[in-house]
Amino acid sequence: MDLKQQREKKMQDQKRVTIHDVSRRAGVSIATVSRVLSNYEAVSDETRELVLSAVKELKYQVNRTASNLRKGTNTKIGLLITDIQNPFFGSLTRGIEKITTNLDYTLLLANSDENPEQEQKLIAQLLAEEIAGLIIVPTSDDCQSYEDLKSSGVPFVIVDRLIKNCQHVDYVKVDNYNGAKEATDYLLRLGHKDIAYIGGLPYLSVMQERLQGYHDAITQAGYAIDENLIKTGDNRQHGGYQSMMGLLSAKKVPSAVLIANNLMTLGGLQAIHEMDMQIPGQISLIGFDDMDWAACLQPPLSVVAQPAFEIGELAAKTLINRISTPDIAVQQTILSTKLVLRASCQNAD
C-alpha cells in the first residue's frame, strides 16, 4: 500500500460511522440502538423507526459481531469489575475465565474503577459489542441505574454485591454478615472490648452487611457501640491508612481492629508500622480476604477468607445456564466465608 492509499484509508477510518454516532443522531441510548439492530422485540415502533432512519442517513454498517449474534453464534461474555488492582477480583476473574475458556467463550474484561459514570459507559460499550451475557460487580445499589442493561435483553449475573429492589436477578456472593460477625465474636472471646472497625464505601451492600455483622456481635456481647471506633474508608489502601491513623491517633486507642477488605488492610498495616506499634502485642488485627501475602507477613495475618475463585466459577456457570435456558428459575447463591486464624491476634491484657 503506497502513501496515497494509506492516506485515503486513514480518512475512511476517521469517517467510519460508529454505533455512538447512530445513538446521538437518533437521540436514544446505545443500548436501544443495540436492541434494534439485534431485532429485540421490546422496542416501540417509533423508536425503532428513529434508529433505522439514523442508520440509513449515516450509512452505518452493522458489524460482523451483530450479524453473528443473529445467527446464534455469538460467544463473547462481558465481565465488568470495579477495581482491577484488587487481588480479590483477580482471583474472581480467574474463576470466570476457567469456565468460559473451557466452553469456548471469549471473555471481555472492563474496569469501572468504582465510578458509576464510567460503569454506565462501559455497559453501553459492552452491549454495543453484542455480548451474549454480562457478569457485573455493580458500583451502585440503585436498580434504576441498570435499567438499560435490564431492558437490553442481555442476560447478566451480579457478583459480590447486591442491587436494591432487583430481586429477580441472578447473583453470586458471600455471607458477609456472618463473616464479619464471626471475626468480631472471636476478638470478643479473646477479651477485647475496644474493637474498632474500618469499613468501605458505605452505600455498597457488601459493606453494609459487614458493618451489621460487627454491630450485632458487639451488642449481643452486651457492649454499647462506640461510634469513635468505626471508620469509613474508600475500599482502597489510602482509605485504610487514613482510617487506621485516625484510630491510632485518638485518645482511646483500640486493642483490636477488623478491616473490611484487603486493600484497606494493607493501608492499616502501613499506619500501624509507621506508628511503631506491635502486632499483636499492642493491637490485634483481622482483615478480609486471604491473599497470598497474608500468611507471609510477620506476624502472619488472621483473615476472613472469601472463596473468590469459586465465586467466579459459579458466576460463569450461572450466566451460561441463563444464556442457554433463559426461562430457568432465578439463581441466587450465597457462599460461606471462613475465619482463618494466624498470629496477628492474642488475648487482651
C-alpha positions as CSV (number, residue, x, y, z in Angstrom):
1,M,0.0,0.0,0.0
2,D,1.6,3.3,-1.1
3,L,1.5,6.6,0.8
4,K,-1.6,7.9,-1.0
5,Q,-3.6,4.7,-0.4
6,Q,-2.6,4.8,3.3
7,R,-3.8,8.4,3.5
8,E,-7.1,7.5,1.8
9,K,-7.6,4.5,4.1
10,K,-6.9,6.7,7.2
11,M,-9.5,9.2,6.0
12,Q,-12.0,6.5,5.5
13,D,-11.4,5.1,9.0
14,Q,-11.8,8.5,10.5
15,K,-15.1,8.9,8.8
16,R,-16.3,5.4,9.8
17,V,-19.7,5.7,11.5
18,T,-20.0,4.0,14.9
19,I,-22.9,2.9,17.0
20,H,-22.3,6.0,19.1
21,D,-23.0,8.2,16.1
22,V,-26.2,6.4,15.5
23,S,-27.2,6.8,19.1
24,R,-26.6,10.5,19.0
25,R,-28.5,11.0,15.7
26,A,-31.5,9.0,16.9
27,G,-31.5,10.6,20.4
28,V,-31.6,7.2,22.1
29,S,-29.1,5.2,24.2
30,I,-26.5,2.9,22.7
31,A,-28.3,0.0,24.4
32,T,-31.5,0.9,22.5
33,V,-29.6,1.0,19.2
34,S,-28.2,-2.4,20.1
35,R,-31.7,-3.8,20.7
36,V,-33.0,-2.5,17.4
37,L,-30.0,-3.9,15.5
38,S,-30.5,-7.2,17.3
39,N,-34.2,-7.4,16.3
40,Y,-35.1,-7.3,20.0
41,E,-38.9,-7.1,20.2
42,A,-39.4,-4.9,23.3
43,V,-38.8,-1.7,21.3
44,S,-41.6,0.7,20.3
45,D,-42.2,1.2,16.5
46,E,-41.5,4.9,16.9
47,T,-38.1,4.3,18.5
48,R,-37.2,1.5,16.0
49,E,-38.0,3.9,13.1
50,L,-35.8,6.6,14.7
51,V,-32.9,4.2,14.9
52,L,-33.3,2.7,11.5
53,S,-33.6,6.2,9.9
54,A,-30.4,7.2,11.7
55,V,-28.7,4.0,10.4
56,K,-29.8,4.8,6.9
57,E,-28.8,8.5,7.0
58,L,-25.4,7.8,8.4
59,K,-24.9,4.7,6.2
60,Y,-23.9,2.8,9.3
61,Q,-22.6,-0.7,8.6
62,V,-23.7,-3.3,11.1
63,N,-20.6,-5.1,12.4
64,R,-19.8,-8.7,11.9
65,T,-20.4,-9.5,15.6
66,A,-24.0,-8.3,15.4
67,S,-24.5,-10.5,12.4
68,N,-23.1,-13.4,14.3
69,L,-25.5,-12.8,17.2
70,R,-28.5,-13.1,14.9
71,K,-27.1,-16.4,13.6
72,G,-26.8,-17.6,17.2
73,T,-23.0,-17.9,17.0
74,N,-22.0,-15.2,19.4
75,T,-19.6,-16.4,22.1
76,K,-18.5,-13.2,23.8
77,I,-19.1,-12.7,27.5
78,G,-18.5,-9.4,29.3
79,L,-17.0,-9.0,32.7
80,L,-17.2,-5.6,34.4
81,I,-15.3,-5.4,37.7
82,T,-14.8,-2.3,40.0
83,D,-11.1,-2.4,40.8
84,I,-8.6,-4.2,38.6
85,Q,-5.9,-3.6,41.2
86,N,-7.7,-5.6,43.9
87,P,-6.4,-9.2,44.1
88,F,-9.9,-10.4,45.1
89,F,-11.1,-9.5,41.6
90,G,-8.1,-11.1,40.1
91,S,-9.0,-14.4,41.7
92,L,-12.6,-14.0,40.8
93,T,-11.7,-13.3,37.1
94,R,-9.5,-16.4,37.0
95,G,-12.5,-18.5,38.2
96,I,-14.7,-17.0,35.5
97,E,-12.1,-17.4,32.8
98,K,-11.6,-21.1,33.7
99,I,-15.3,-21.8,32.9
100,T,-15.6,-19.5,29.9
101,T,-12.4,-20.8,28.2
102,N,-13.4,-24.4,28.7
103,L,-16.7,-23.7,27.0
104,D,-15.1,-21.7,24.1
105,Y,-16.4,-18.3,25.2
106,T,-14.3,-15.2,24.8
107,L,-14.1,-13.0,27.9
108,L,-14.1,-9.2,27.5
109,L,-12.8,-7.6,30.7
110,A,-13.6,-4.0,31.7
111,N,-12.9,-2.0,34.9
112,S,-15.2,0.7,36.2
113,D,-12.8,1.9,38.9
114,E,-15.7,2.3,41.3
115,N,-17.0,5.1,39.1
116,P,-20.8,4.9,38.2
117,E,-20.4,7.1,35.2
118,Q,-17.5,5.0,33.9
119,E,-19.6,1.9,34.6
120,Q,-22.5,3.1,32.5
121,K,-20.2,4.0,29.6
122,L,-18.6,0.5,29.8
123,I,-22.0,-1.2,30.0
124,A,-23.0,0.6,26.8
125,Q,-19.8,-0.4,25.1
126,L,-20.1,-4.0,26.0
127,L,-23.7,-4.1,24.8
128,A,-22.6,-2.5,21.6
129,E,-20.2,-5.5,21.2
130,E,-23.3,-7.7,21.2
131,I,-22.1,-9.8,24.1
132,A,-24.0,-13.0,24.8
133,G,-24.1,-12.1,28.5
134,L,-22.5,-10.0,31.3
135,I,-21.1,-10.6,34.7
136,I,-21.0,-7.4,36.7
137,V,-19.7,-6.2,40.1
138,P,-22.0,-3.1,40.4
139,T,-20.9,0.3,41.7
140,S,-24.4,1.3,42.7
141,D,-27.2,-0.2,44.8
142,D,-29.9,1.6,42.8
143,C,-31.8,-0.7,40.5
144,Q,-32.8,2.3,38.3
145,S,-29.1,2.7,37.3
146,Y,-29.2,-0.6,35.4
147,E,-32.4,0.0,33.5
148,D,-30.7,0.0,30.1
149,L,-29.0,-3.3,31.0
150,K,-32.2,-4.9,32.2
151,S,-34.2,-3.8,29.2
152,S,-31.5,-4.8,26.7
153,G,-32.5,-8.5,26.9
154,V,-28.8,-9.4,27.5
155,P,-28.6,-12.0,30.4
156,F,-26.5,-10.8,33.3
157,V,-25.3,-12.0,36.7
158,I,-24.4,-9.8,39.7
159,V,-21.4,-10.9,41.8
160,D,-20.1,-9.8,45.2
161,R,-22.7,-7.1,45.8
162,L,-26.5,-6.7,45.6
163,I,-28.7,-4.1,44.0
164,K,-31.7,-2.9,46.0
165,N,-35.1,-3.7,44.6
166,C,-33.6,-6.1,41.9
167,Q,-34.9,-9.3,43.5
168,H,-35.4,-11.3,40.3
169,V,-31.8,-11.2,39.2
170,D,-29.2,-14.0,39.3
171,Y,-26.3,-13.3,41.7
172,V,-23.4,-15.0,43.5
173,K,-22.0,-13.5,46.7
174,V,-20.7,-14.5,50.1
175,D,-22.3,-14.3,53.6
176,N,-20.7,-11.0,54.5
177,Y,-22.7,-10.6,57.7
178,N,-21.6,-13.8,59.3
179,G,-18.1,-13.4,58.1
180,A,-17.7,-10.1,60.0
181,K,-19.7,-11.3,63.0
182,E,-17.6,-14.4,63.4
183,A,-14.4,-12.4,63.3
184,T,-15.7,-9.9,65.9
185,D,-17.0,-12.7,68.1
186,Y,-13.5,-14.2,68.1
187,L,-11.9,-10.9,69.2
188,L,-14.5,-10.7,71.9
189,R,-13.7,-14.2,73.2
190,L,-10.1,-13.1,73.4
191,G,-11.2,-10.5,75.9
192,H,-11.1,-7.4,73.7
193,K,-13.7,-4.8,74.5
194,D,-12.4,-1.8,72.4
195,I,-12.7,-3.4,69.0
196,A,-12.5,-1.0,66.1
197,Y,-13.9,-1.5,62.6
198,I,-12.7,0.0,59.3
199,G,-15.4,-0.3,56.7
200,G,-15.5,0.6,53.0
201,L,-17.8,2.6,50.8
202,P,-21.0,2.8,52.9
203,Y,-23.6,2.6,50.0
204,L,-22.3,-0.9,49.0
205,S,-24.4,-3.8,50.2
206,V,-21.2,-5.8,51.0
207,M,-20.0,-3.1,53.4
208,Q,-23.4,-2.6,54.9
209,E,-23.6,-6.4,55.7
210,R,-20.1,-6.5,57.2
211,L,-20.8,-3.4,59.4
212,Q,-24.1,-5.0,60.6
213,G,-22.2,-8.2,61.5
214,Y,-19.7,-6.2,63.5
215,H,-22.6,-4.2,65.2
216,D,-24.5,-7.3,66.2
217,A,-21.5,-9.1,67.6
218,I,-20.7,-6.1,69.9
219,T,-24.3,-5.5,71.1
220,Q,-25.1,-9.2,71.6
221,A,-22.0,-9.4,73.8
222,G,-23.6,-6.7,76.0
223,Y,-21.5,-3.7,74.9
224,A,-22.6,-0.4,73.6
225,I,-21.5,0.7,70.1
226,D,-18.7,3.3,70.3
227,E,-19.0,5.3,67.0
228,N,-15.5,6.6,67.6
229,L,-14.2,3.1,66.9
230,I,-15.9,2.9,63.5
231,K,-14.2,4.4,60.5
232,T,-15.2,4.6,56.8
233,G,-12.6,4.1,54.2
234,D,-12.8,4.1,50.4
235,N,-12.1,0.4,49.6
236,R,-8.5,1.4,48.7
237,Q,-5.2,1.3,50.5
238,H,-5.1,5.0,51.2
239,G,-8.5,4.9,52.8
240,G,-7.4,2.1,55.2
241,Y,-4.3,4.0,56.0
242,Q,-6.1,7.2,56.9
243,S,-8.7,5.4,58.9
244,M,-6.1,3.5,60.9
245,M,-4.1,6.6,61.6
246,G,-7.3,8.2,62.9
247,L,-7.8,5.3,65.3
248,L,-4.2,5.2,66.5
249,S,-4.0,9.0,67.0
250,A,-7.1,9.1,69.2
251,K,-7.1,9.3,73.0
252,K,-8.8,5.9,73.1
253,V,-6.7,3.5,71.0
254,P,-8.5,0.2,70.2
255,S,-6.9,-3.1,71.3
256,A,-8.2,-4.9,68.2
257,V,-9.3,-3.9,64.7
258,L,-11.3,-5.6,62.0
259,I,-10.8,-4.2,58.5
260,A,-13.4,-4.9,55.8
261,N,-11.2,-5.5,52.7
262,N,-7.7,-6.5,51.6
263,L,-6.5,-3.2,50.2
264,M,-7.6,-1.2,53.2
265,T,-5.9,-3.9,55.4
266,L,-2.6,-3.0,53.6
267,G,-3.2,0.6,54.4
268,G,-4.0,-0.2,58.0
269,L,-0.7,-2.3,58.3
270,Q,1.2,0.7,56.9
271,A,-0.2,3.0,59.5
272,I,0.5,0.5,62.3
273,H,4.1,0.2,61.3
274,E,4.6,3.9,60.9
275,M,3.2,4.4,64.5
276,D,5.7,1.7,65.6
277,M,3.0,-0.4,67.2
278,Q,3.4,-4.2,67.6
279,I,1.0,-6.8,66.2
280,P,-0.4,-8.5,68.2
281,G,1.3,-7.2,71.4
282,Q,-0.3,-3.7,71.2
283,I,-3.0,-4.3,68.7
284,S,-4.7,-7.4,67.3
285,L,-5.8,-7.4,63.7
286,I,-8.1,-9.3,61.4
287,G,-8.5,-8.5,57.7
288,F,-10.9,-9.6,54.9
289,D,-9.7,-11.8,52.0
290,D,-6.9,-14.4,52.4
291,M,-4.4,-13.0,49.9
292,D,-1.1,-14.8,49.2
293,W,0.8,-12.3,51.2
294,A,-1.3,-12.6,54.3
295,A,0.5,-15.8,55.5
296,C,3.9,-14.2,54.6
297,L,3.6,-11.2,57.0
298,Q,5.4,-11.0,60.3
299,P,3.3,-12.0,62.2
300,P,1.0,-13.9,59.7
301,L,-2.4,-12.2,59.4
302,S,-5.7,-13.6,60.6
303,V,-8.4,-13.1,57.9
304,V,-11.9,-13.7,56.9
305,A,-11.3,-15.7,53.7
306,Q,-13.7,-15.5,50.7
307,P,-13.8,-18.2,48.0
308,A,-13.1,-15.6,45.2
309,F,-12.2,-18.3,42.6
310,E,-15.3,-20.3,43.4
311,I,-17.4,-17.2,43.2
312,G,-16.1,-16.6,39.7
313,E,-16.7,-20.2,38.6
314,L,-20.3,-20.2,39.9
315,A,-21.0,-16.8,38.3
316,A,-19.8,-18.0,34.9
317,K,-21.8,-21.2,35.2
318,T,-24.9,-19.3,36.3
319,L,-24.6,-16.9,33.4
320,I,-24.1,-19.7,30.8
321,N,-27.1,-21.5,32.2
322,R,-29.2,-18.4,31.8
323,I,-27.9,-17.9,28.2
324,S,-28.7,-21.4,27.2
325,T,-32.0,-21.7,29.2
326,P,-33.5,-18.1,29.6
327,D,-36.6,-19.3,31.4
328,I,-35.0,-21.2,34.3
329,A,-35.7,-20.0,37.8
330,V,-33.7,-17.2,39.3
331,Q,-30.4,-18.5,40.7
332,Q,-29.1,-16.7,43.8
333,T,-26.1,-18.3,45.6
334,I,-24.6,-17.2,48.9
335,L,-21.3,-18.9,49.8
336,S,-19.8,-19.1,53.3
337,T,-16.7,-17.3,54.4
338,K,-14.0,-18.9,56.6
339,L,-12.2,-17.4,59.6
340,V,-8.5,-18.2,59.2
341,L,-6.7,-17.7,62.4
342,R,-3.0,-16.9,62.5
343,A,-0.6,-15.0,64.8
344,S,-2.0,-11.4,64.4
345,C,-4.4,-11.8,67.3
346,Q,-3.9,-12.5,71.0
347,N,-5.7,-12.3,74.3
348,A,-6.4,-8.8,75.6
349,D,-4.4,-7.6,78.6
